[in-house]
């Protein structure tokens, strides 16, 4: 390996502890996963570990080489750049189109390259093997890694070399079959601790206009693709309205389910003066990286993506994650919103703008998760999130009684409308019963109809028609109330025959589209 010692990167105390715990676990188990939150510095810890392995020198039953594997070709350069940062870890790159220096002790490559170069036909066709192998984002494409590892280890045995140490890295170690490779999970500090101690950004959560979530159909840990596409159809205009209300000026990544939905949103964003770009699986690695750099330096404002930025993407300037899709899997959800967790000197926190009911379904980024290699007890199956509520006044999603953003305390009917009650200082879900459904009051029907009309840009008479239909569905004749109350504010109903009755609802009852200015709410009588 040569006499020159590799200079190891300095580690924070929590990183040093994880390094020590991982080393101890590897000594006993030989193949382990190190679990740490996005933005916690796993590449830096890995540089330290790999450098230490090389510095120890080669035994007779070893090859003197170590390998860092990523799950996608585009991430090879990212890893290489990180290894080249001071203090540099000299390494070779195993990837077509790159100059290969296979004689160096440390190598970086993608799993697809390792399979195509060395494992054609299921046999390992090289005498260069590795004493220590790290697989980044090990929850992704682990079956490919297992194929490589099986062939690689057989070649090691044939050459009379010892079995390699294997380290998987993941913030969300859940995938069926991980236990076939790894023997235990070494836990780093909790995400809550990382945020509390200033290593990651804080998060704020807002509920935007939701899709038609009743159309979602679950299959296993996820919703079916068709049902998600249908549920999120027709939302593009509302997505832009909510973005400008809750996250204007923030570098934003939007997650979409369908290409057509993302592209429609991009056009509306551009028309609204926002500078967006779009990426999907067909976008080249060079173009992706250029777009990521442009978001990070402020050249553009928004990236709409379909299935690309879910993992392995480092854009610290992100200040908003907009979830324009519905997610069933907890690991996938955490990977998505975790893109906004990395610290940036100009970004105090990250806004999660949710249109798919994901926050209420899957919880907050810093909620504790019991990661396990036991597939039958995986978090996507067993994880229970604490109930949260969307503030009727400012739309912040929070836990507890009084809103931690605007100070408003929802009334009992407002909590109940979201399926919640407040008992013993805690939000709790309303338990379903076999009792007949209670009829809605005329006031509740009117408010519901105004919201529907306002968001779909209908007139006041059309809102009344909606209310009449809703009342008839529960066996009543609709009677227009003179006043009604929303979020503690009282409004008058437009008198019959008044000229305002022909106007759009959002122009007279602006609260229906989250516009609470006096000019947009001329019928407000008591705040």
VODOMI-850652 format. One record per residue (C-alpha): residue number from 0; residue in one letter; x, y, z. Coordinates in pm, whole numbers. Each point is the difference from the previous one (the first is absolute). Last residue first. Layout:
N
PT;n;res;X;Y;Z
PT;NUM;A;X;Y;Z
...
//
This chain:
527
PT;n;res;X;Y;Z
PT;526;X;-6275;3925;1354
PT;525;X;-364;105;-15
PT;524;X;-197;126;-300
PT;523;X;187;-150;-294
PT;522;X;-219;50;-307
PT;521;X;260;204;-191
PT;520;X;251;-291;10
PT;519;X;249;58;-284
PT;518;X;45;364;90
PT;517;X;45;-90;369
PT;516;X;300;-231;-78
PT;515;X;-41;-364;103
PT;514;X;91;-162;-333
PT;513;X;23;-374;67
PT;512;X;-203;-98;-309
PT;511;X;-329;-39;189
PT;510;X;109;287;226
PT;509;X;-63;233;-293
PT;508;X;-376;-4;53
PT;507;X;-113;275;-236
PT;506;X;249;-39;-287
PT;505;X;60;-373;66
PT;504;X;-373;-58;-38
PT;503;X;-5;138;-354
PT;502;X;-246;279;-50
PT;501;X;-368;-36;-92
PT;500;X;-117;22;361
PT;499;X;190;326;40
PT;498;X;-281;184;-183
PT;497;X;-240;-84;290
PT;496;X;-307;-204;-107
PT;495;X;-5;-211;319
PT;494;X;229;144;265
PT;493;X;367;-115;7
PT;492;X;48;-198;322
PT;491;X;160;192;283
PT;490;X;333;-119;143
PT;489;X;120;-79;353
PT;488;X;365;-79;76
PT;487;X;110;-264;253
PT;486;X;157;-228;-261
PT;485;X;-317;18;-218
PT;484;X;-337;120;133
PT;483;X;-331;39;-184
PT;482;X;-265;267;-37
PT;481;X;-350;32;-149
PT;480;X;-34;-377;-48
PT;479;X;-128;-122;-341
PT;478;X;-254;-279;46
PT;477;X;80;-323;-186
PT;476;X;-276;-257;-7
PT;475;X;104;-313;188
PT;474;X;36;-375;-68
PT;473;X;376;-38;51
PT;472;X;69;6;-375
PT;471;X;-252;286;-37
PT;470;X;222;219;218
PT;469;X;302;-71;-219
PT;468;X;-193;75;-321
PT;467;X;-135;325;143
PT;466;X;350;101;115
PT;465;X;143;-58;-349
PT;464;X;-281;214;-146
PT;463;X;80;271;257
PT;462;X;364;-6;-113
PT;461;X;-116;38;-362
PT;460;X;-207;302;105
PT;459;X;319;146;161
PT;458;X;209;-39;-316
PT;457;X;259;-270;-74
PT;456;X;380;28;-6
PT;455;X;67;-370;85
PT;454;X;168;88;329
PT;453;X;-270;250;90
PT;452;X;-286;-231;-90
PT;451;X;131;-286;212
PT;450;X;76;230;291
PT;449;X;-343;164;-29
PT;448;X;-167;-342;-4
PT;447;X;174;-111;320
PT;446;X;-93;325;173
PT;445;X;-363;-29;-112
PT;444;X;-27;-363;114
PT;443;X;147;87;339
PT;442;X;-249;285;42
PT;441;X;-292;-219;-104
PT;440;X;106;-247;269
PT;439;X;152;-334;-94
PT;438;X;-189;-315;88
PT;437;X;163;-242;241
PT;436;X;111;-328;-153
PT;435;X;-190;-293;146
PT;434;X;182;-171;287
PT;433;X;226;-292;-87
PT;432;X;302;170;143
PT;431;X;331;130;-127
PT;430;X;242;125;260
PT;429;X;86;365;-30
PT;428;X;377;30;-27
PT;427;X;177;148;297
PT;426;X;171;334;54
PT;425;X;164;21;341
PT;424;X;-44;226;306
PT;423;X;-219;-252;179
PT;422;X;-243;-24;-290
PT;421;X;-17;208;-316
PT;420;X;-218;-164;-268
PT;419;X;82;-78;-362
PT;418;X;-164;-120;-323
PT;417;X;83;316;-194
PT;416;X;-356;133;32
PT;415;X;27;-91;369
PT;414;X;279;250;47
PT;413;X;-207;277;-157
PT;412;X;-309;-105;198
PT;411;X;201;21;327
PT;410;X;138;345;-71
PT;409;X;350;43;-132
PT;408;X;240;201;215
PT;407;X;160;285;-195
PT;406;X;351;99;108
PT;405;X;126;77;-353
PT;404;X;294;-240;-29
PT;403;X;-11;-241;295
PT;402;X;-373;-52;-46
PT;401;X;-163;-57;339
PT;400;X;-105;-352;99
PT;399;X;275;-248;-86
PT;398;X;173;-123;-311
PT;397;X;67;209;-310
PT;396;X;-89;49;-367
PT;395;X;1;370;-89
PT;394;X;-309;92;-206
PT;393;X;-21;360;132
PT;392;X;-355;25;139
PT;391;X;-145;-351;-5
PT;390;X;331;-130;145
PT;389;X;70;-345;-150
PT;388;X;5;-261;273
PT;387;X;244;-275;96
PT;386;X;-54;-350;140
PT;385;X;308;-189;120
PT;384;X;143;-238;-259
PT;383;X;-10;-376;34
PT;382;X;274;-198;-176
PT;381;X;-77;-374;-29
PT;380;X;-37;-70;-374
PT;379;X;214;270;-159
PT;378;X;229;-34;303
PT;377;X;89;-365;-73
PT;376;X;-118;-261;251
PT;375;X;-50;-290;-245
PT;374;X;315;106;-185
PT;373;X;219;-50;308
PT;372;X;312;202;-82
PT;371;X;-124;275;231
PT;370;X;-38;376;13
PT;369;X;-216;121;289
PT;368;X;-79;355;-109
PT;367;X;-1;309;225
PT;366;X;-180;306;-143
PT;365;X;246;262;-127
PT;364;X;-134;23;-355
PT;363;X;-361;31;117
PT;362;X;-280;-251;-45
PT;361;X;-96;-262;-259
PT;360;X;-374;39;-58
PT;359;X;-48;353;130
PT;358;X;314;116;-180
PT;357;X;-89;-188;-320
PT;356;X;-352;133;-58
PT;355;X;91;45;-368
PT;354;X;29;376;-47
PT;353;X;277;65;252
PT;352;X;220;308;15
PT;351;X;298;-91;220
PT;350;X;183;321;85
PT;349;X;370;-22;84
PT;348;X;178;215;256
PT;347;X;251;282;41
PT;346;X;135;16;-354
PT;345;X;288;240;-73
PT;344;X;277;-187;180
PT;343;X;-112;-337;-139
PT;342;X;-57;-315;207
PT;341;X;-123;-319;-162
PT;340;X;-357;-105;82
PT;339;X;-181;88;-323
PT;338;X;73;-323;-186
PT;337;X;-127;-176;313
PT;336;X;-353;69;-121
PT;335;X;41;-255;-277
PT;334;X;205;-261;187
PT;333;X;-243;15;291
PT;332;X;-295;-64;-233
PT;331;X;177;-290;-172
PT;330;X;83;-157;336
PT;329;X;-362;40;123
PT;328;X;-158;-163;-307
PT;327;X;-353;109;-93
PT;326;X;71;324;-184
PT;325;X;-252;231;-168
PT;324;X;134;250;-253
PT;323;X;53;373;-37
PT;322;X;225;6;306
PT;321;X;166;341;-8
PT;320;X;334;4;182
PT;319;X;104;352;94
PT;318;X;320;176;105
PT;317;X;252;-187;-215
PT;316;X;335;183;18
PT;315;X;180;-317;117
PT;314;X;-39;-182;-334
PT;313;X;156;-349;44
PT;312;X;-187;-277;-181
PT;311;X;52;-368;88
PT;310;X;-366;-81;45
PT;309;X;-349;92;-120
PT;308;X;123;257;-250
PT;307;X;-76;-206;-313
PT;306;X;-347;-159;14
PT;305;X;-190;271;-189
PT;304;X;146;345;49
PT;303;X;-102;364;2
PT;302;X;296;219;93
PT;301;X;-71;355;115
PT;300;X;165;339;42
PT;299;X;275;18;-264
PT;298;X;334;184;-6
PT;297;X;0;-3;382
PT;296;X;335;-173;55
PT;295;X;-149;-327;130
PT;294;X;-275;-7;-258
PT;293;X;254;54;-278
PT;292;X;229;-270;138
PT;291;X;-286;-253;-2
PT;290;X;-82;96;-361
PT;289;X;363;-56;-104
PT;288;X;7;-334;181
PT;287;X;-313;-113;-178
PT;286;X;134;108;-340
PT;285;X;324;-192;53
PT;284;X;-185;-310;123
PT;283;X;-227;0;-304
PT;282;X;-374;57;47
PT;281;X;-198;-312;-95
PT;280;X;-75;-96;362
PT;279;X;-168;334;63
PT;278;X;100;365;28
PT;277;X;-187;329;-43
PT;276;X;110;360;43
PT;275;X;-183;293;157
PT;274;X;57;379;17
PT;273;X;-307;152;168
PT;272;X;-168;298;-169
PT;271;X;-356;-137;22
PT;270;X;7;-110;-366
PT;269;X;307;-211;79
PT;268;X;-178;-166;290
PT;267;X;-300;-72;-221
PT;266;X;221;-164;-264
PT;265;X;193;-199;260
PT;264;X;-325;-122;161
PT;263;X;-118;-144;-332
PT;262;X;340;-168;-44
PT;261;X;-20;-163;342
PT;260;X;-354;-127;-55
PT;259;X;88;-137;-346
PT;258;X;306;-181;134
PT;257;X;-211;-171;264
PT;256;X;50;-47;373
PT;255;X;148;335;94
PT;254;X;257;108;258
PT;253;X;73;373;6
PT;252;X;339;129;110
PT;251;X;3;361;113
PT;250;X;251;280;48
PT;249;X;-205;240;212
PT;248;X;-117;340;-125
PT;247;X;-368;-75;56
PT;246;X;-50;-289;240
PT;245;X;-347;15;159
PT;244;X;-211;226;-218
PT;243;X;192;-23;-326
PT;242;X;21;-379;31
PT;241;X;-370;-22;88
PT;240;X;-105;188;-314
PT;239;X;243;-205;-213
PT;238;X;-132;-333;128
PT;237;X;-356;125;-40
PT;236;X;52;52;-374
PT;235;X;159;-343;-46
PT;234;X;-265;-199;188
PT;233;X;-191;-157;-291
PT;232;X;106;-362;62
PT;231;X;150;-96;336
PT;230;X;-248;-275;89
PT;229;X;-4;-142;-353
PT;228;X;378;-37;-15
PT;227;X;12;-145;351
PT;226;X;-268;-257;-92
PT;225;X;180;-102;-318
PT;224;X;333;-50;175
PT;223;X;-146;-219;274
PT;222;X;62;125;353
PT;221;X;303;-135;184
PT;220;X;94;-238;282
PT;219;X;-204;-292;-135
PT;218;X;-265;118;-242
PT;217;X;-190;307;115
PT;216;X;-268;162;-216
PT;215;X;-29;380;4
PT;214;X;-322;142;-146
PT;213;X;-111;145;336
PT;212;X;308;220;-23
PT;211;X;-154;228;-260
PT;210;X;293;239;13
PT;209;X;71;231;288
PT;208;X;31;376;-13
PT;207;X;297;75;223
PT;206;X;67;-129;349
PT;205;X;303;170;147
PT;204;X;291;-147;197
PT;203;X;299;180;151
PT;202;X;338;-169;27
PT;201;X;320;79;188
PT;200;X;326;-27;-190
PT;199;X;266;-255;93
PT;198;X;316;10;214
PT;197;X;-137;258;243
PT;196;X;-12;-205;319
PT;195;X;-380;-28;4
PT;194;X;-3;-105;-365
PT;193;X;254;-280;45
PT;192;X;-167;-113;323
PT;191;X;-341;-23;-175
PT;190;X;162;-194;-284
PT;189;X;122;-256;249
PT;188;X;373;-56;45
PT;187;X;156;-294;-189
PT;186;X;-143;-351;14
PT;185;X;204;-307;-91
PT;184;X;-231;-245;-180
PT;183;X;72;-374;20
PT;182;X;87;-311;-200
PT;181;X;12;132;-356
PT;180;X;-21;-194;-328
PT;179;X;-308;-225;17
PT;178;X;-145;236;261
PT;177;X;-34;265;-271
PT;176;X;-237;-233;-187
PT;175;X;-313;212;7
PT;174;X;97;363;26
PT;173;X;9;247;288
PT;172;X;317;176;109
PT;171;X;-116;364;-11
PT;170;X;298;231;60
PT;169;X;221;-254;-174
PT;168;X;359;-121;-23
PT;167;X;95;-367;-37
PT;166;X;336;-123;121
PT;165;X;149;-331;-111
PT;164;X;321;-156;134
PT;163;X;151;-234;-254
PT;162;X;34;-382;36
PT;161;X;363;-98;21
PT;160;X;218;-73;-301
PT;159;X;101;-341;-136
PT;158;X;-44;101;-363
PT;157;X;-299;-232;-46
PT;156;X;-152;136;322
PT;155;X;37;356;-129
PT;154;X;-156;-104;-333
PT;153;X;-301;-142;185
PT;152;X;-21;324;196
PT;151;X;-21;207;-318
PT;150;X;-270;-218;-158
PT;149;X;-221;16;310
PT;148;X;74;370;55
PT;147;X;-96;99;-354
PT;146;X;-333;-184;17
PT;145;X;-61;144;349
PT;144;X;67;349;-131
PT;143;X;-252;-48;-277
PT;142;X;-257;-119;257
PT;141;X;86;306;213
PT;140;X;-124;228;-274
PT;139;X;-94;272;252
PT;138;X;0;-64;378
PT;137;X;382;16;-11
PT;136;X;2;374;-64
PT;135;X;382;-26;-21
PT;134;X;160;-345;-20
PT;133;X;338;-17;175
PT;132;X;236;-290;-71
PT;131;X;308;-94;202
PT;130;X;258;-260;-102
PT;129;X;-61;44;-372
PT;128;X;72;-212;-307
PT;127;X;225;45;-301
PT;126;X;42;-343;-162
PT;125;X;-276;71;-249
PT;124;X;-290;-183;-167
PT;123;X;-238;-50;293
PT;122;X;-249;-257;-122
PT;121;X;-375;49;-45
PT;120;X;11;7;-380
PT;119;X;159;345;-6
PT;118;X;117;89;348
PT;117;X;302;229;-37
PT;116;X;-64;281;-244
PT;115;X;-380;-13;-30
PT;114;X;-64;-72;368
PT;113;X;248;251;139
PT;112;X;-120;261;-249
PT;111;X;-363;-51;107
PT;110;X;98;27;368
PT;109;X;162;335;-61
PT;108;X;369;59;67
PT;107;X;257;146;240
PT;106;X;341;-161;66
PT;105;X;248;35;288
PT;104;X;335;-185;-2
PT;103;X;109;149;-335
PT;102;X;96;-254;-266
PT;101;X;-331;30;-184
PT;100;X;74;343;-139
PT;99;X;-284;31;-249
PT;98;X;-35;309;-218
PT;97;X;-371;64;-28
PT;96;X;-235;-68;-292
PT;95;X;-114;-330;147
PT;94;X;10;4;379
PT;93;X;237;-134;266
PT;92;X;152;313;154
PT;91;X;332;-20;186
PT;90;X;74;151;337
PT;89;X;218;238;199
PT;88;X;-184;108;315
PT;87;X;44;376;15
PT;86;X;0;188;327
PT;85;X;-136;222;-143
PT;84;X;-266;-89;-256
PT;83;X;91;-268;-256
PT;82;X;-209;-270;175
PT;81;X;-305;228;-26
PT;80;X;61;59;-372
PT;79;X;36;-374;-61
PT;78;X;-326;-66;184
PT;77;X;-186;256;-211
PT;76;X;167;-134;-314
PT;75;X;-121;-352;76
PT;74;X;-351;130;77
PT;73;X;-100;31;-367
PT;72;X;71;-371;-55
PT;71;X;-263;-102;253
PT;70;X;2;-237;299
PT;69;X;334;102;146
PT;68;X;296;-225;85
PT;67;X;309;91;207
PT;66;X;273;-265;-31
PT;65;X;311;-94;198
PT;64;X;325;-154;-124
PT;63;X;298;-161;180
PT;62;X;-78;-350;-131
PT;61;X;-27;-180;335
PT;60;X;99;-340;137
PT;59;X;363;99;52
PT;58;X;-103;312;191
PT;57;X;-2;344;-160
PT;56;X;69;328;178
PT;55;X;-178;177;285
PT;54;X;9;328;-194
PT;53;X;-232;-142;-269
PT;52;X;-266;-91;256
PT;51;X;33;337;173
PT;50;X;-44;184;-331
PT;49;X;-313;-203;-68
PT;48;X;-146;84;343
PT;47;X;83;371;-16
PT;46;X;-133;33;-354
PT;45;X;-315;-184;115
PT;44;X;-56;245;284
PT;43;X;31;287;-249
PT;42;X;-242;-173;-238
PT;41;X;-248;-55;286
PT;40;X;-4;367;92
PT;39;X;-327;43;190
PT;38;X;-175;167;-295
PT;37;X;-251;-282;-40
PT;36;X;-39;-181;331
PT;35;X;227;-281;112
PT;34;X;-23;-378;-18
PT;33;X;320;-204;-27
PT;32;X;-89;-343;-141
PT;31;X;203;-308;90
PT;30;X;200;-287;-156
PT;29;X;294;-149;198
PT;28;X;-220;-75;307
PT;27;X;255;7;284
PT;26;X;277;230;-125
PT;25;X;-254;185;-214
PT;24;X;-202;91;310
PT;23;X;307;146;175
PT;22;X;93;201;-308
PT;21;X;-355;131;-35
PT;20;X;-14;107;366
PT;19;X;333;183;-36
PT;18;X;-102;178;-321
PT;17;X;-338;87;149
PT;16;X;171;144;308
PT;15;X;242;201;-216
PT;14;X;-292;137;-201
PT;13;X;-177;111;320
PT;12;X;320;167;123
PT;11;X;52;184;-327
PT;10;X;256;-156;-232
PT;9;X;328;133;-136
PT;8;X;95;-145;-339
PT;7;X;280;-260;-8
PT;6;X;341;66;-150
PT;5;X;110;-310;-189
PT;4;X;335;-142;107
PT;3;X;277;-30;-258
PT;2;X;171;-339;23
PT;1;X;-150;-162;-305
PT;0;X;-299;-229;-38
//
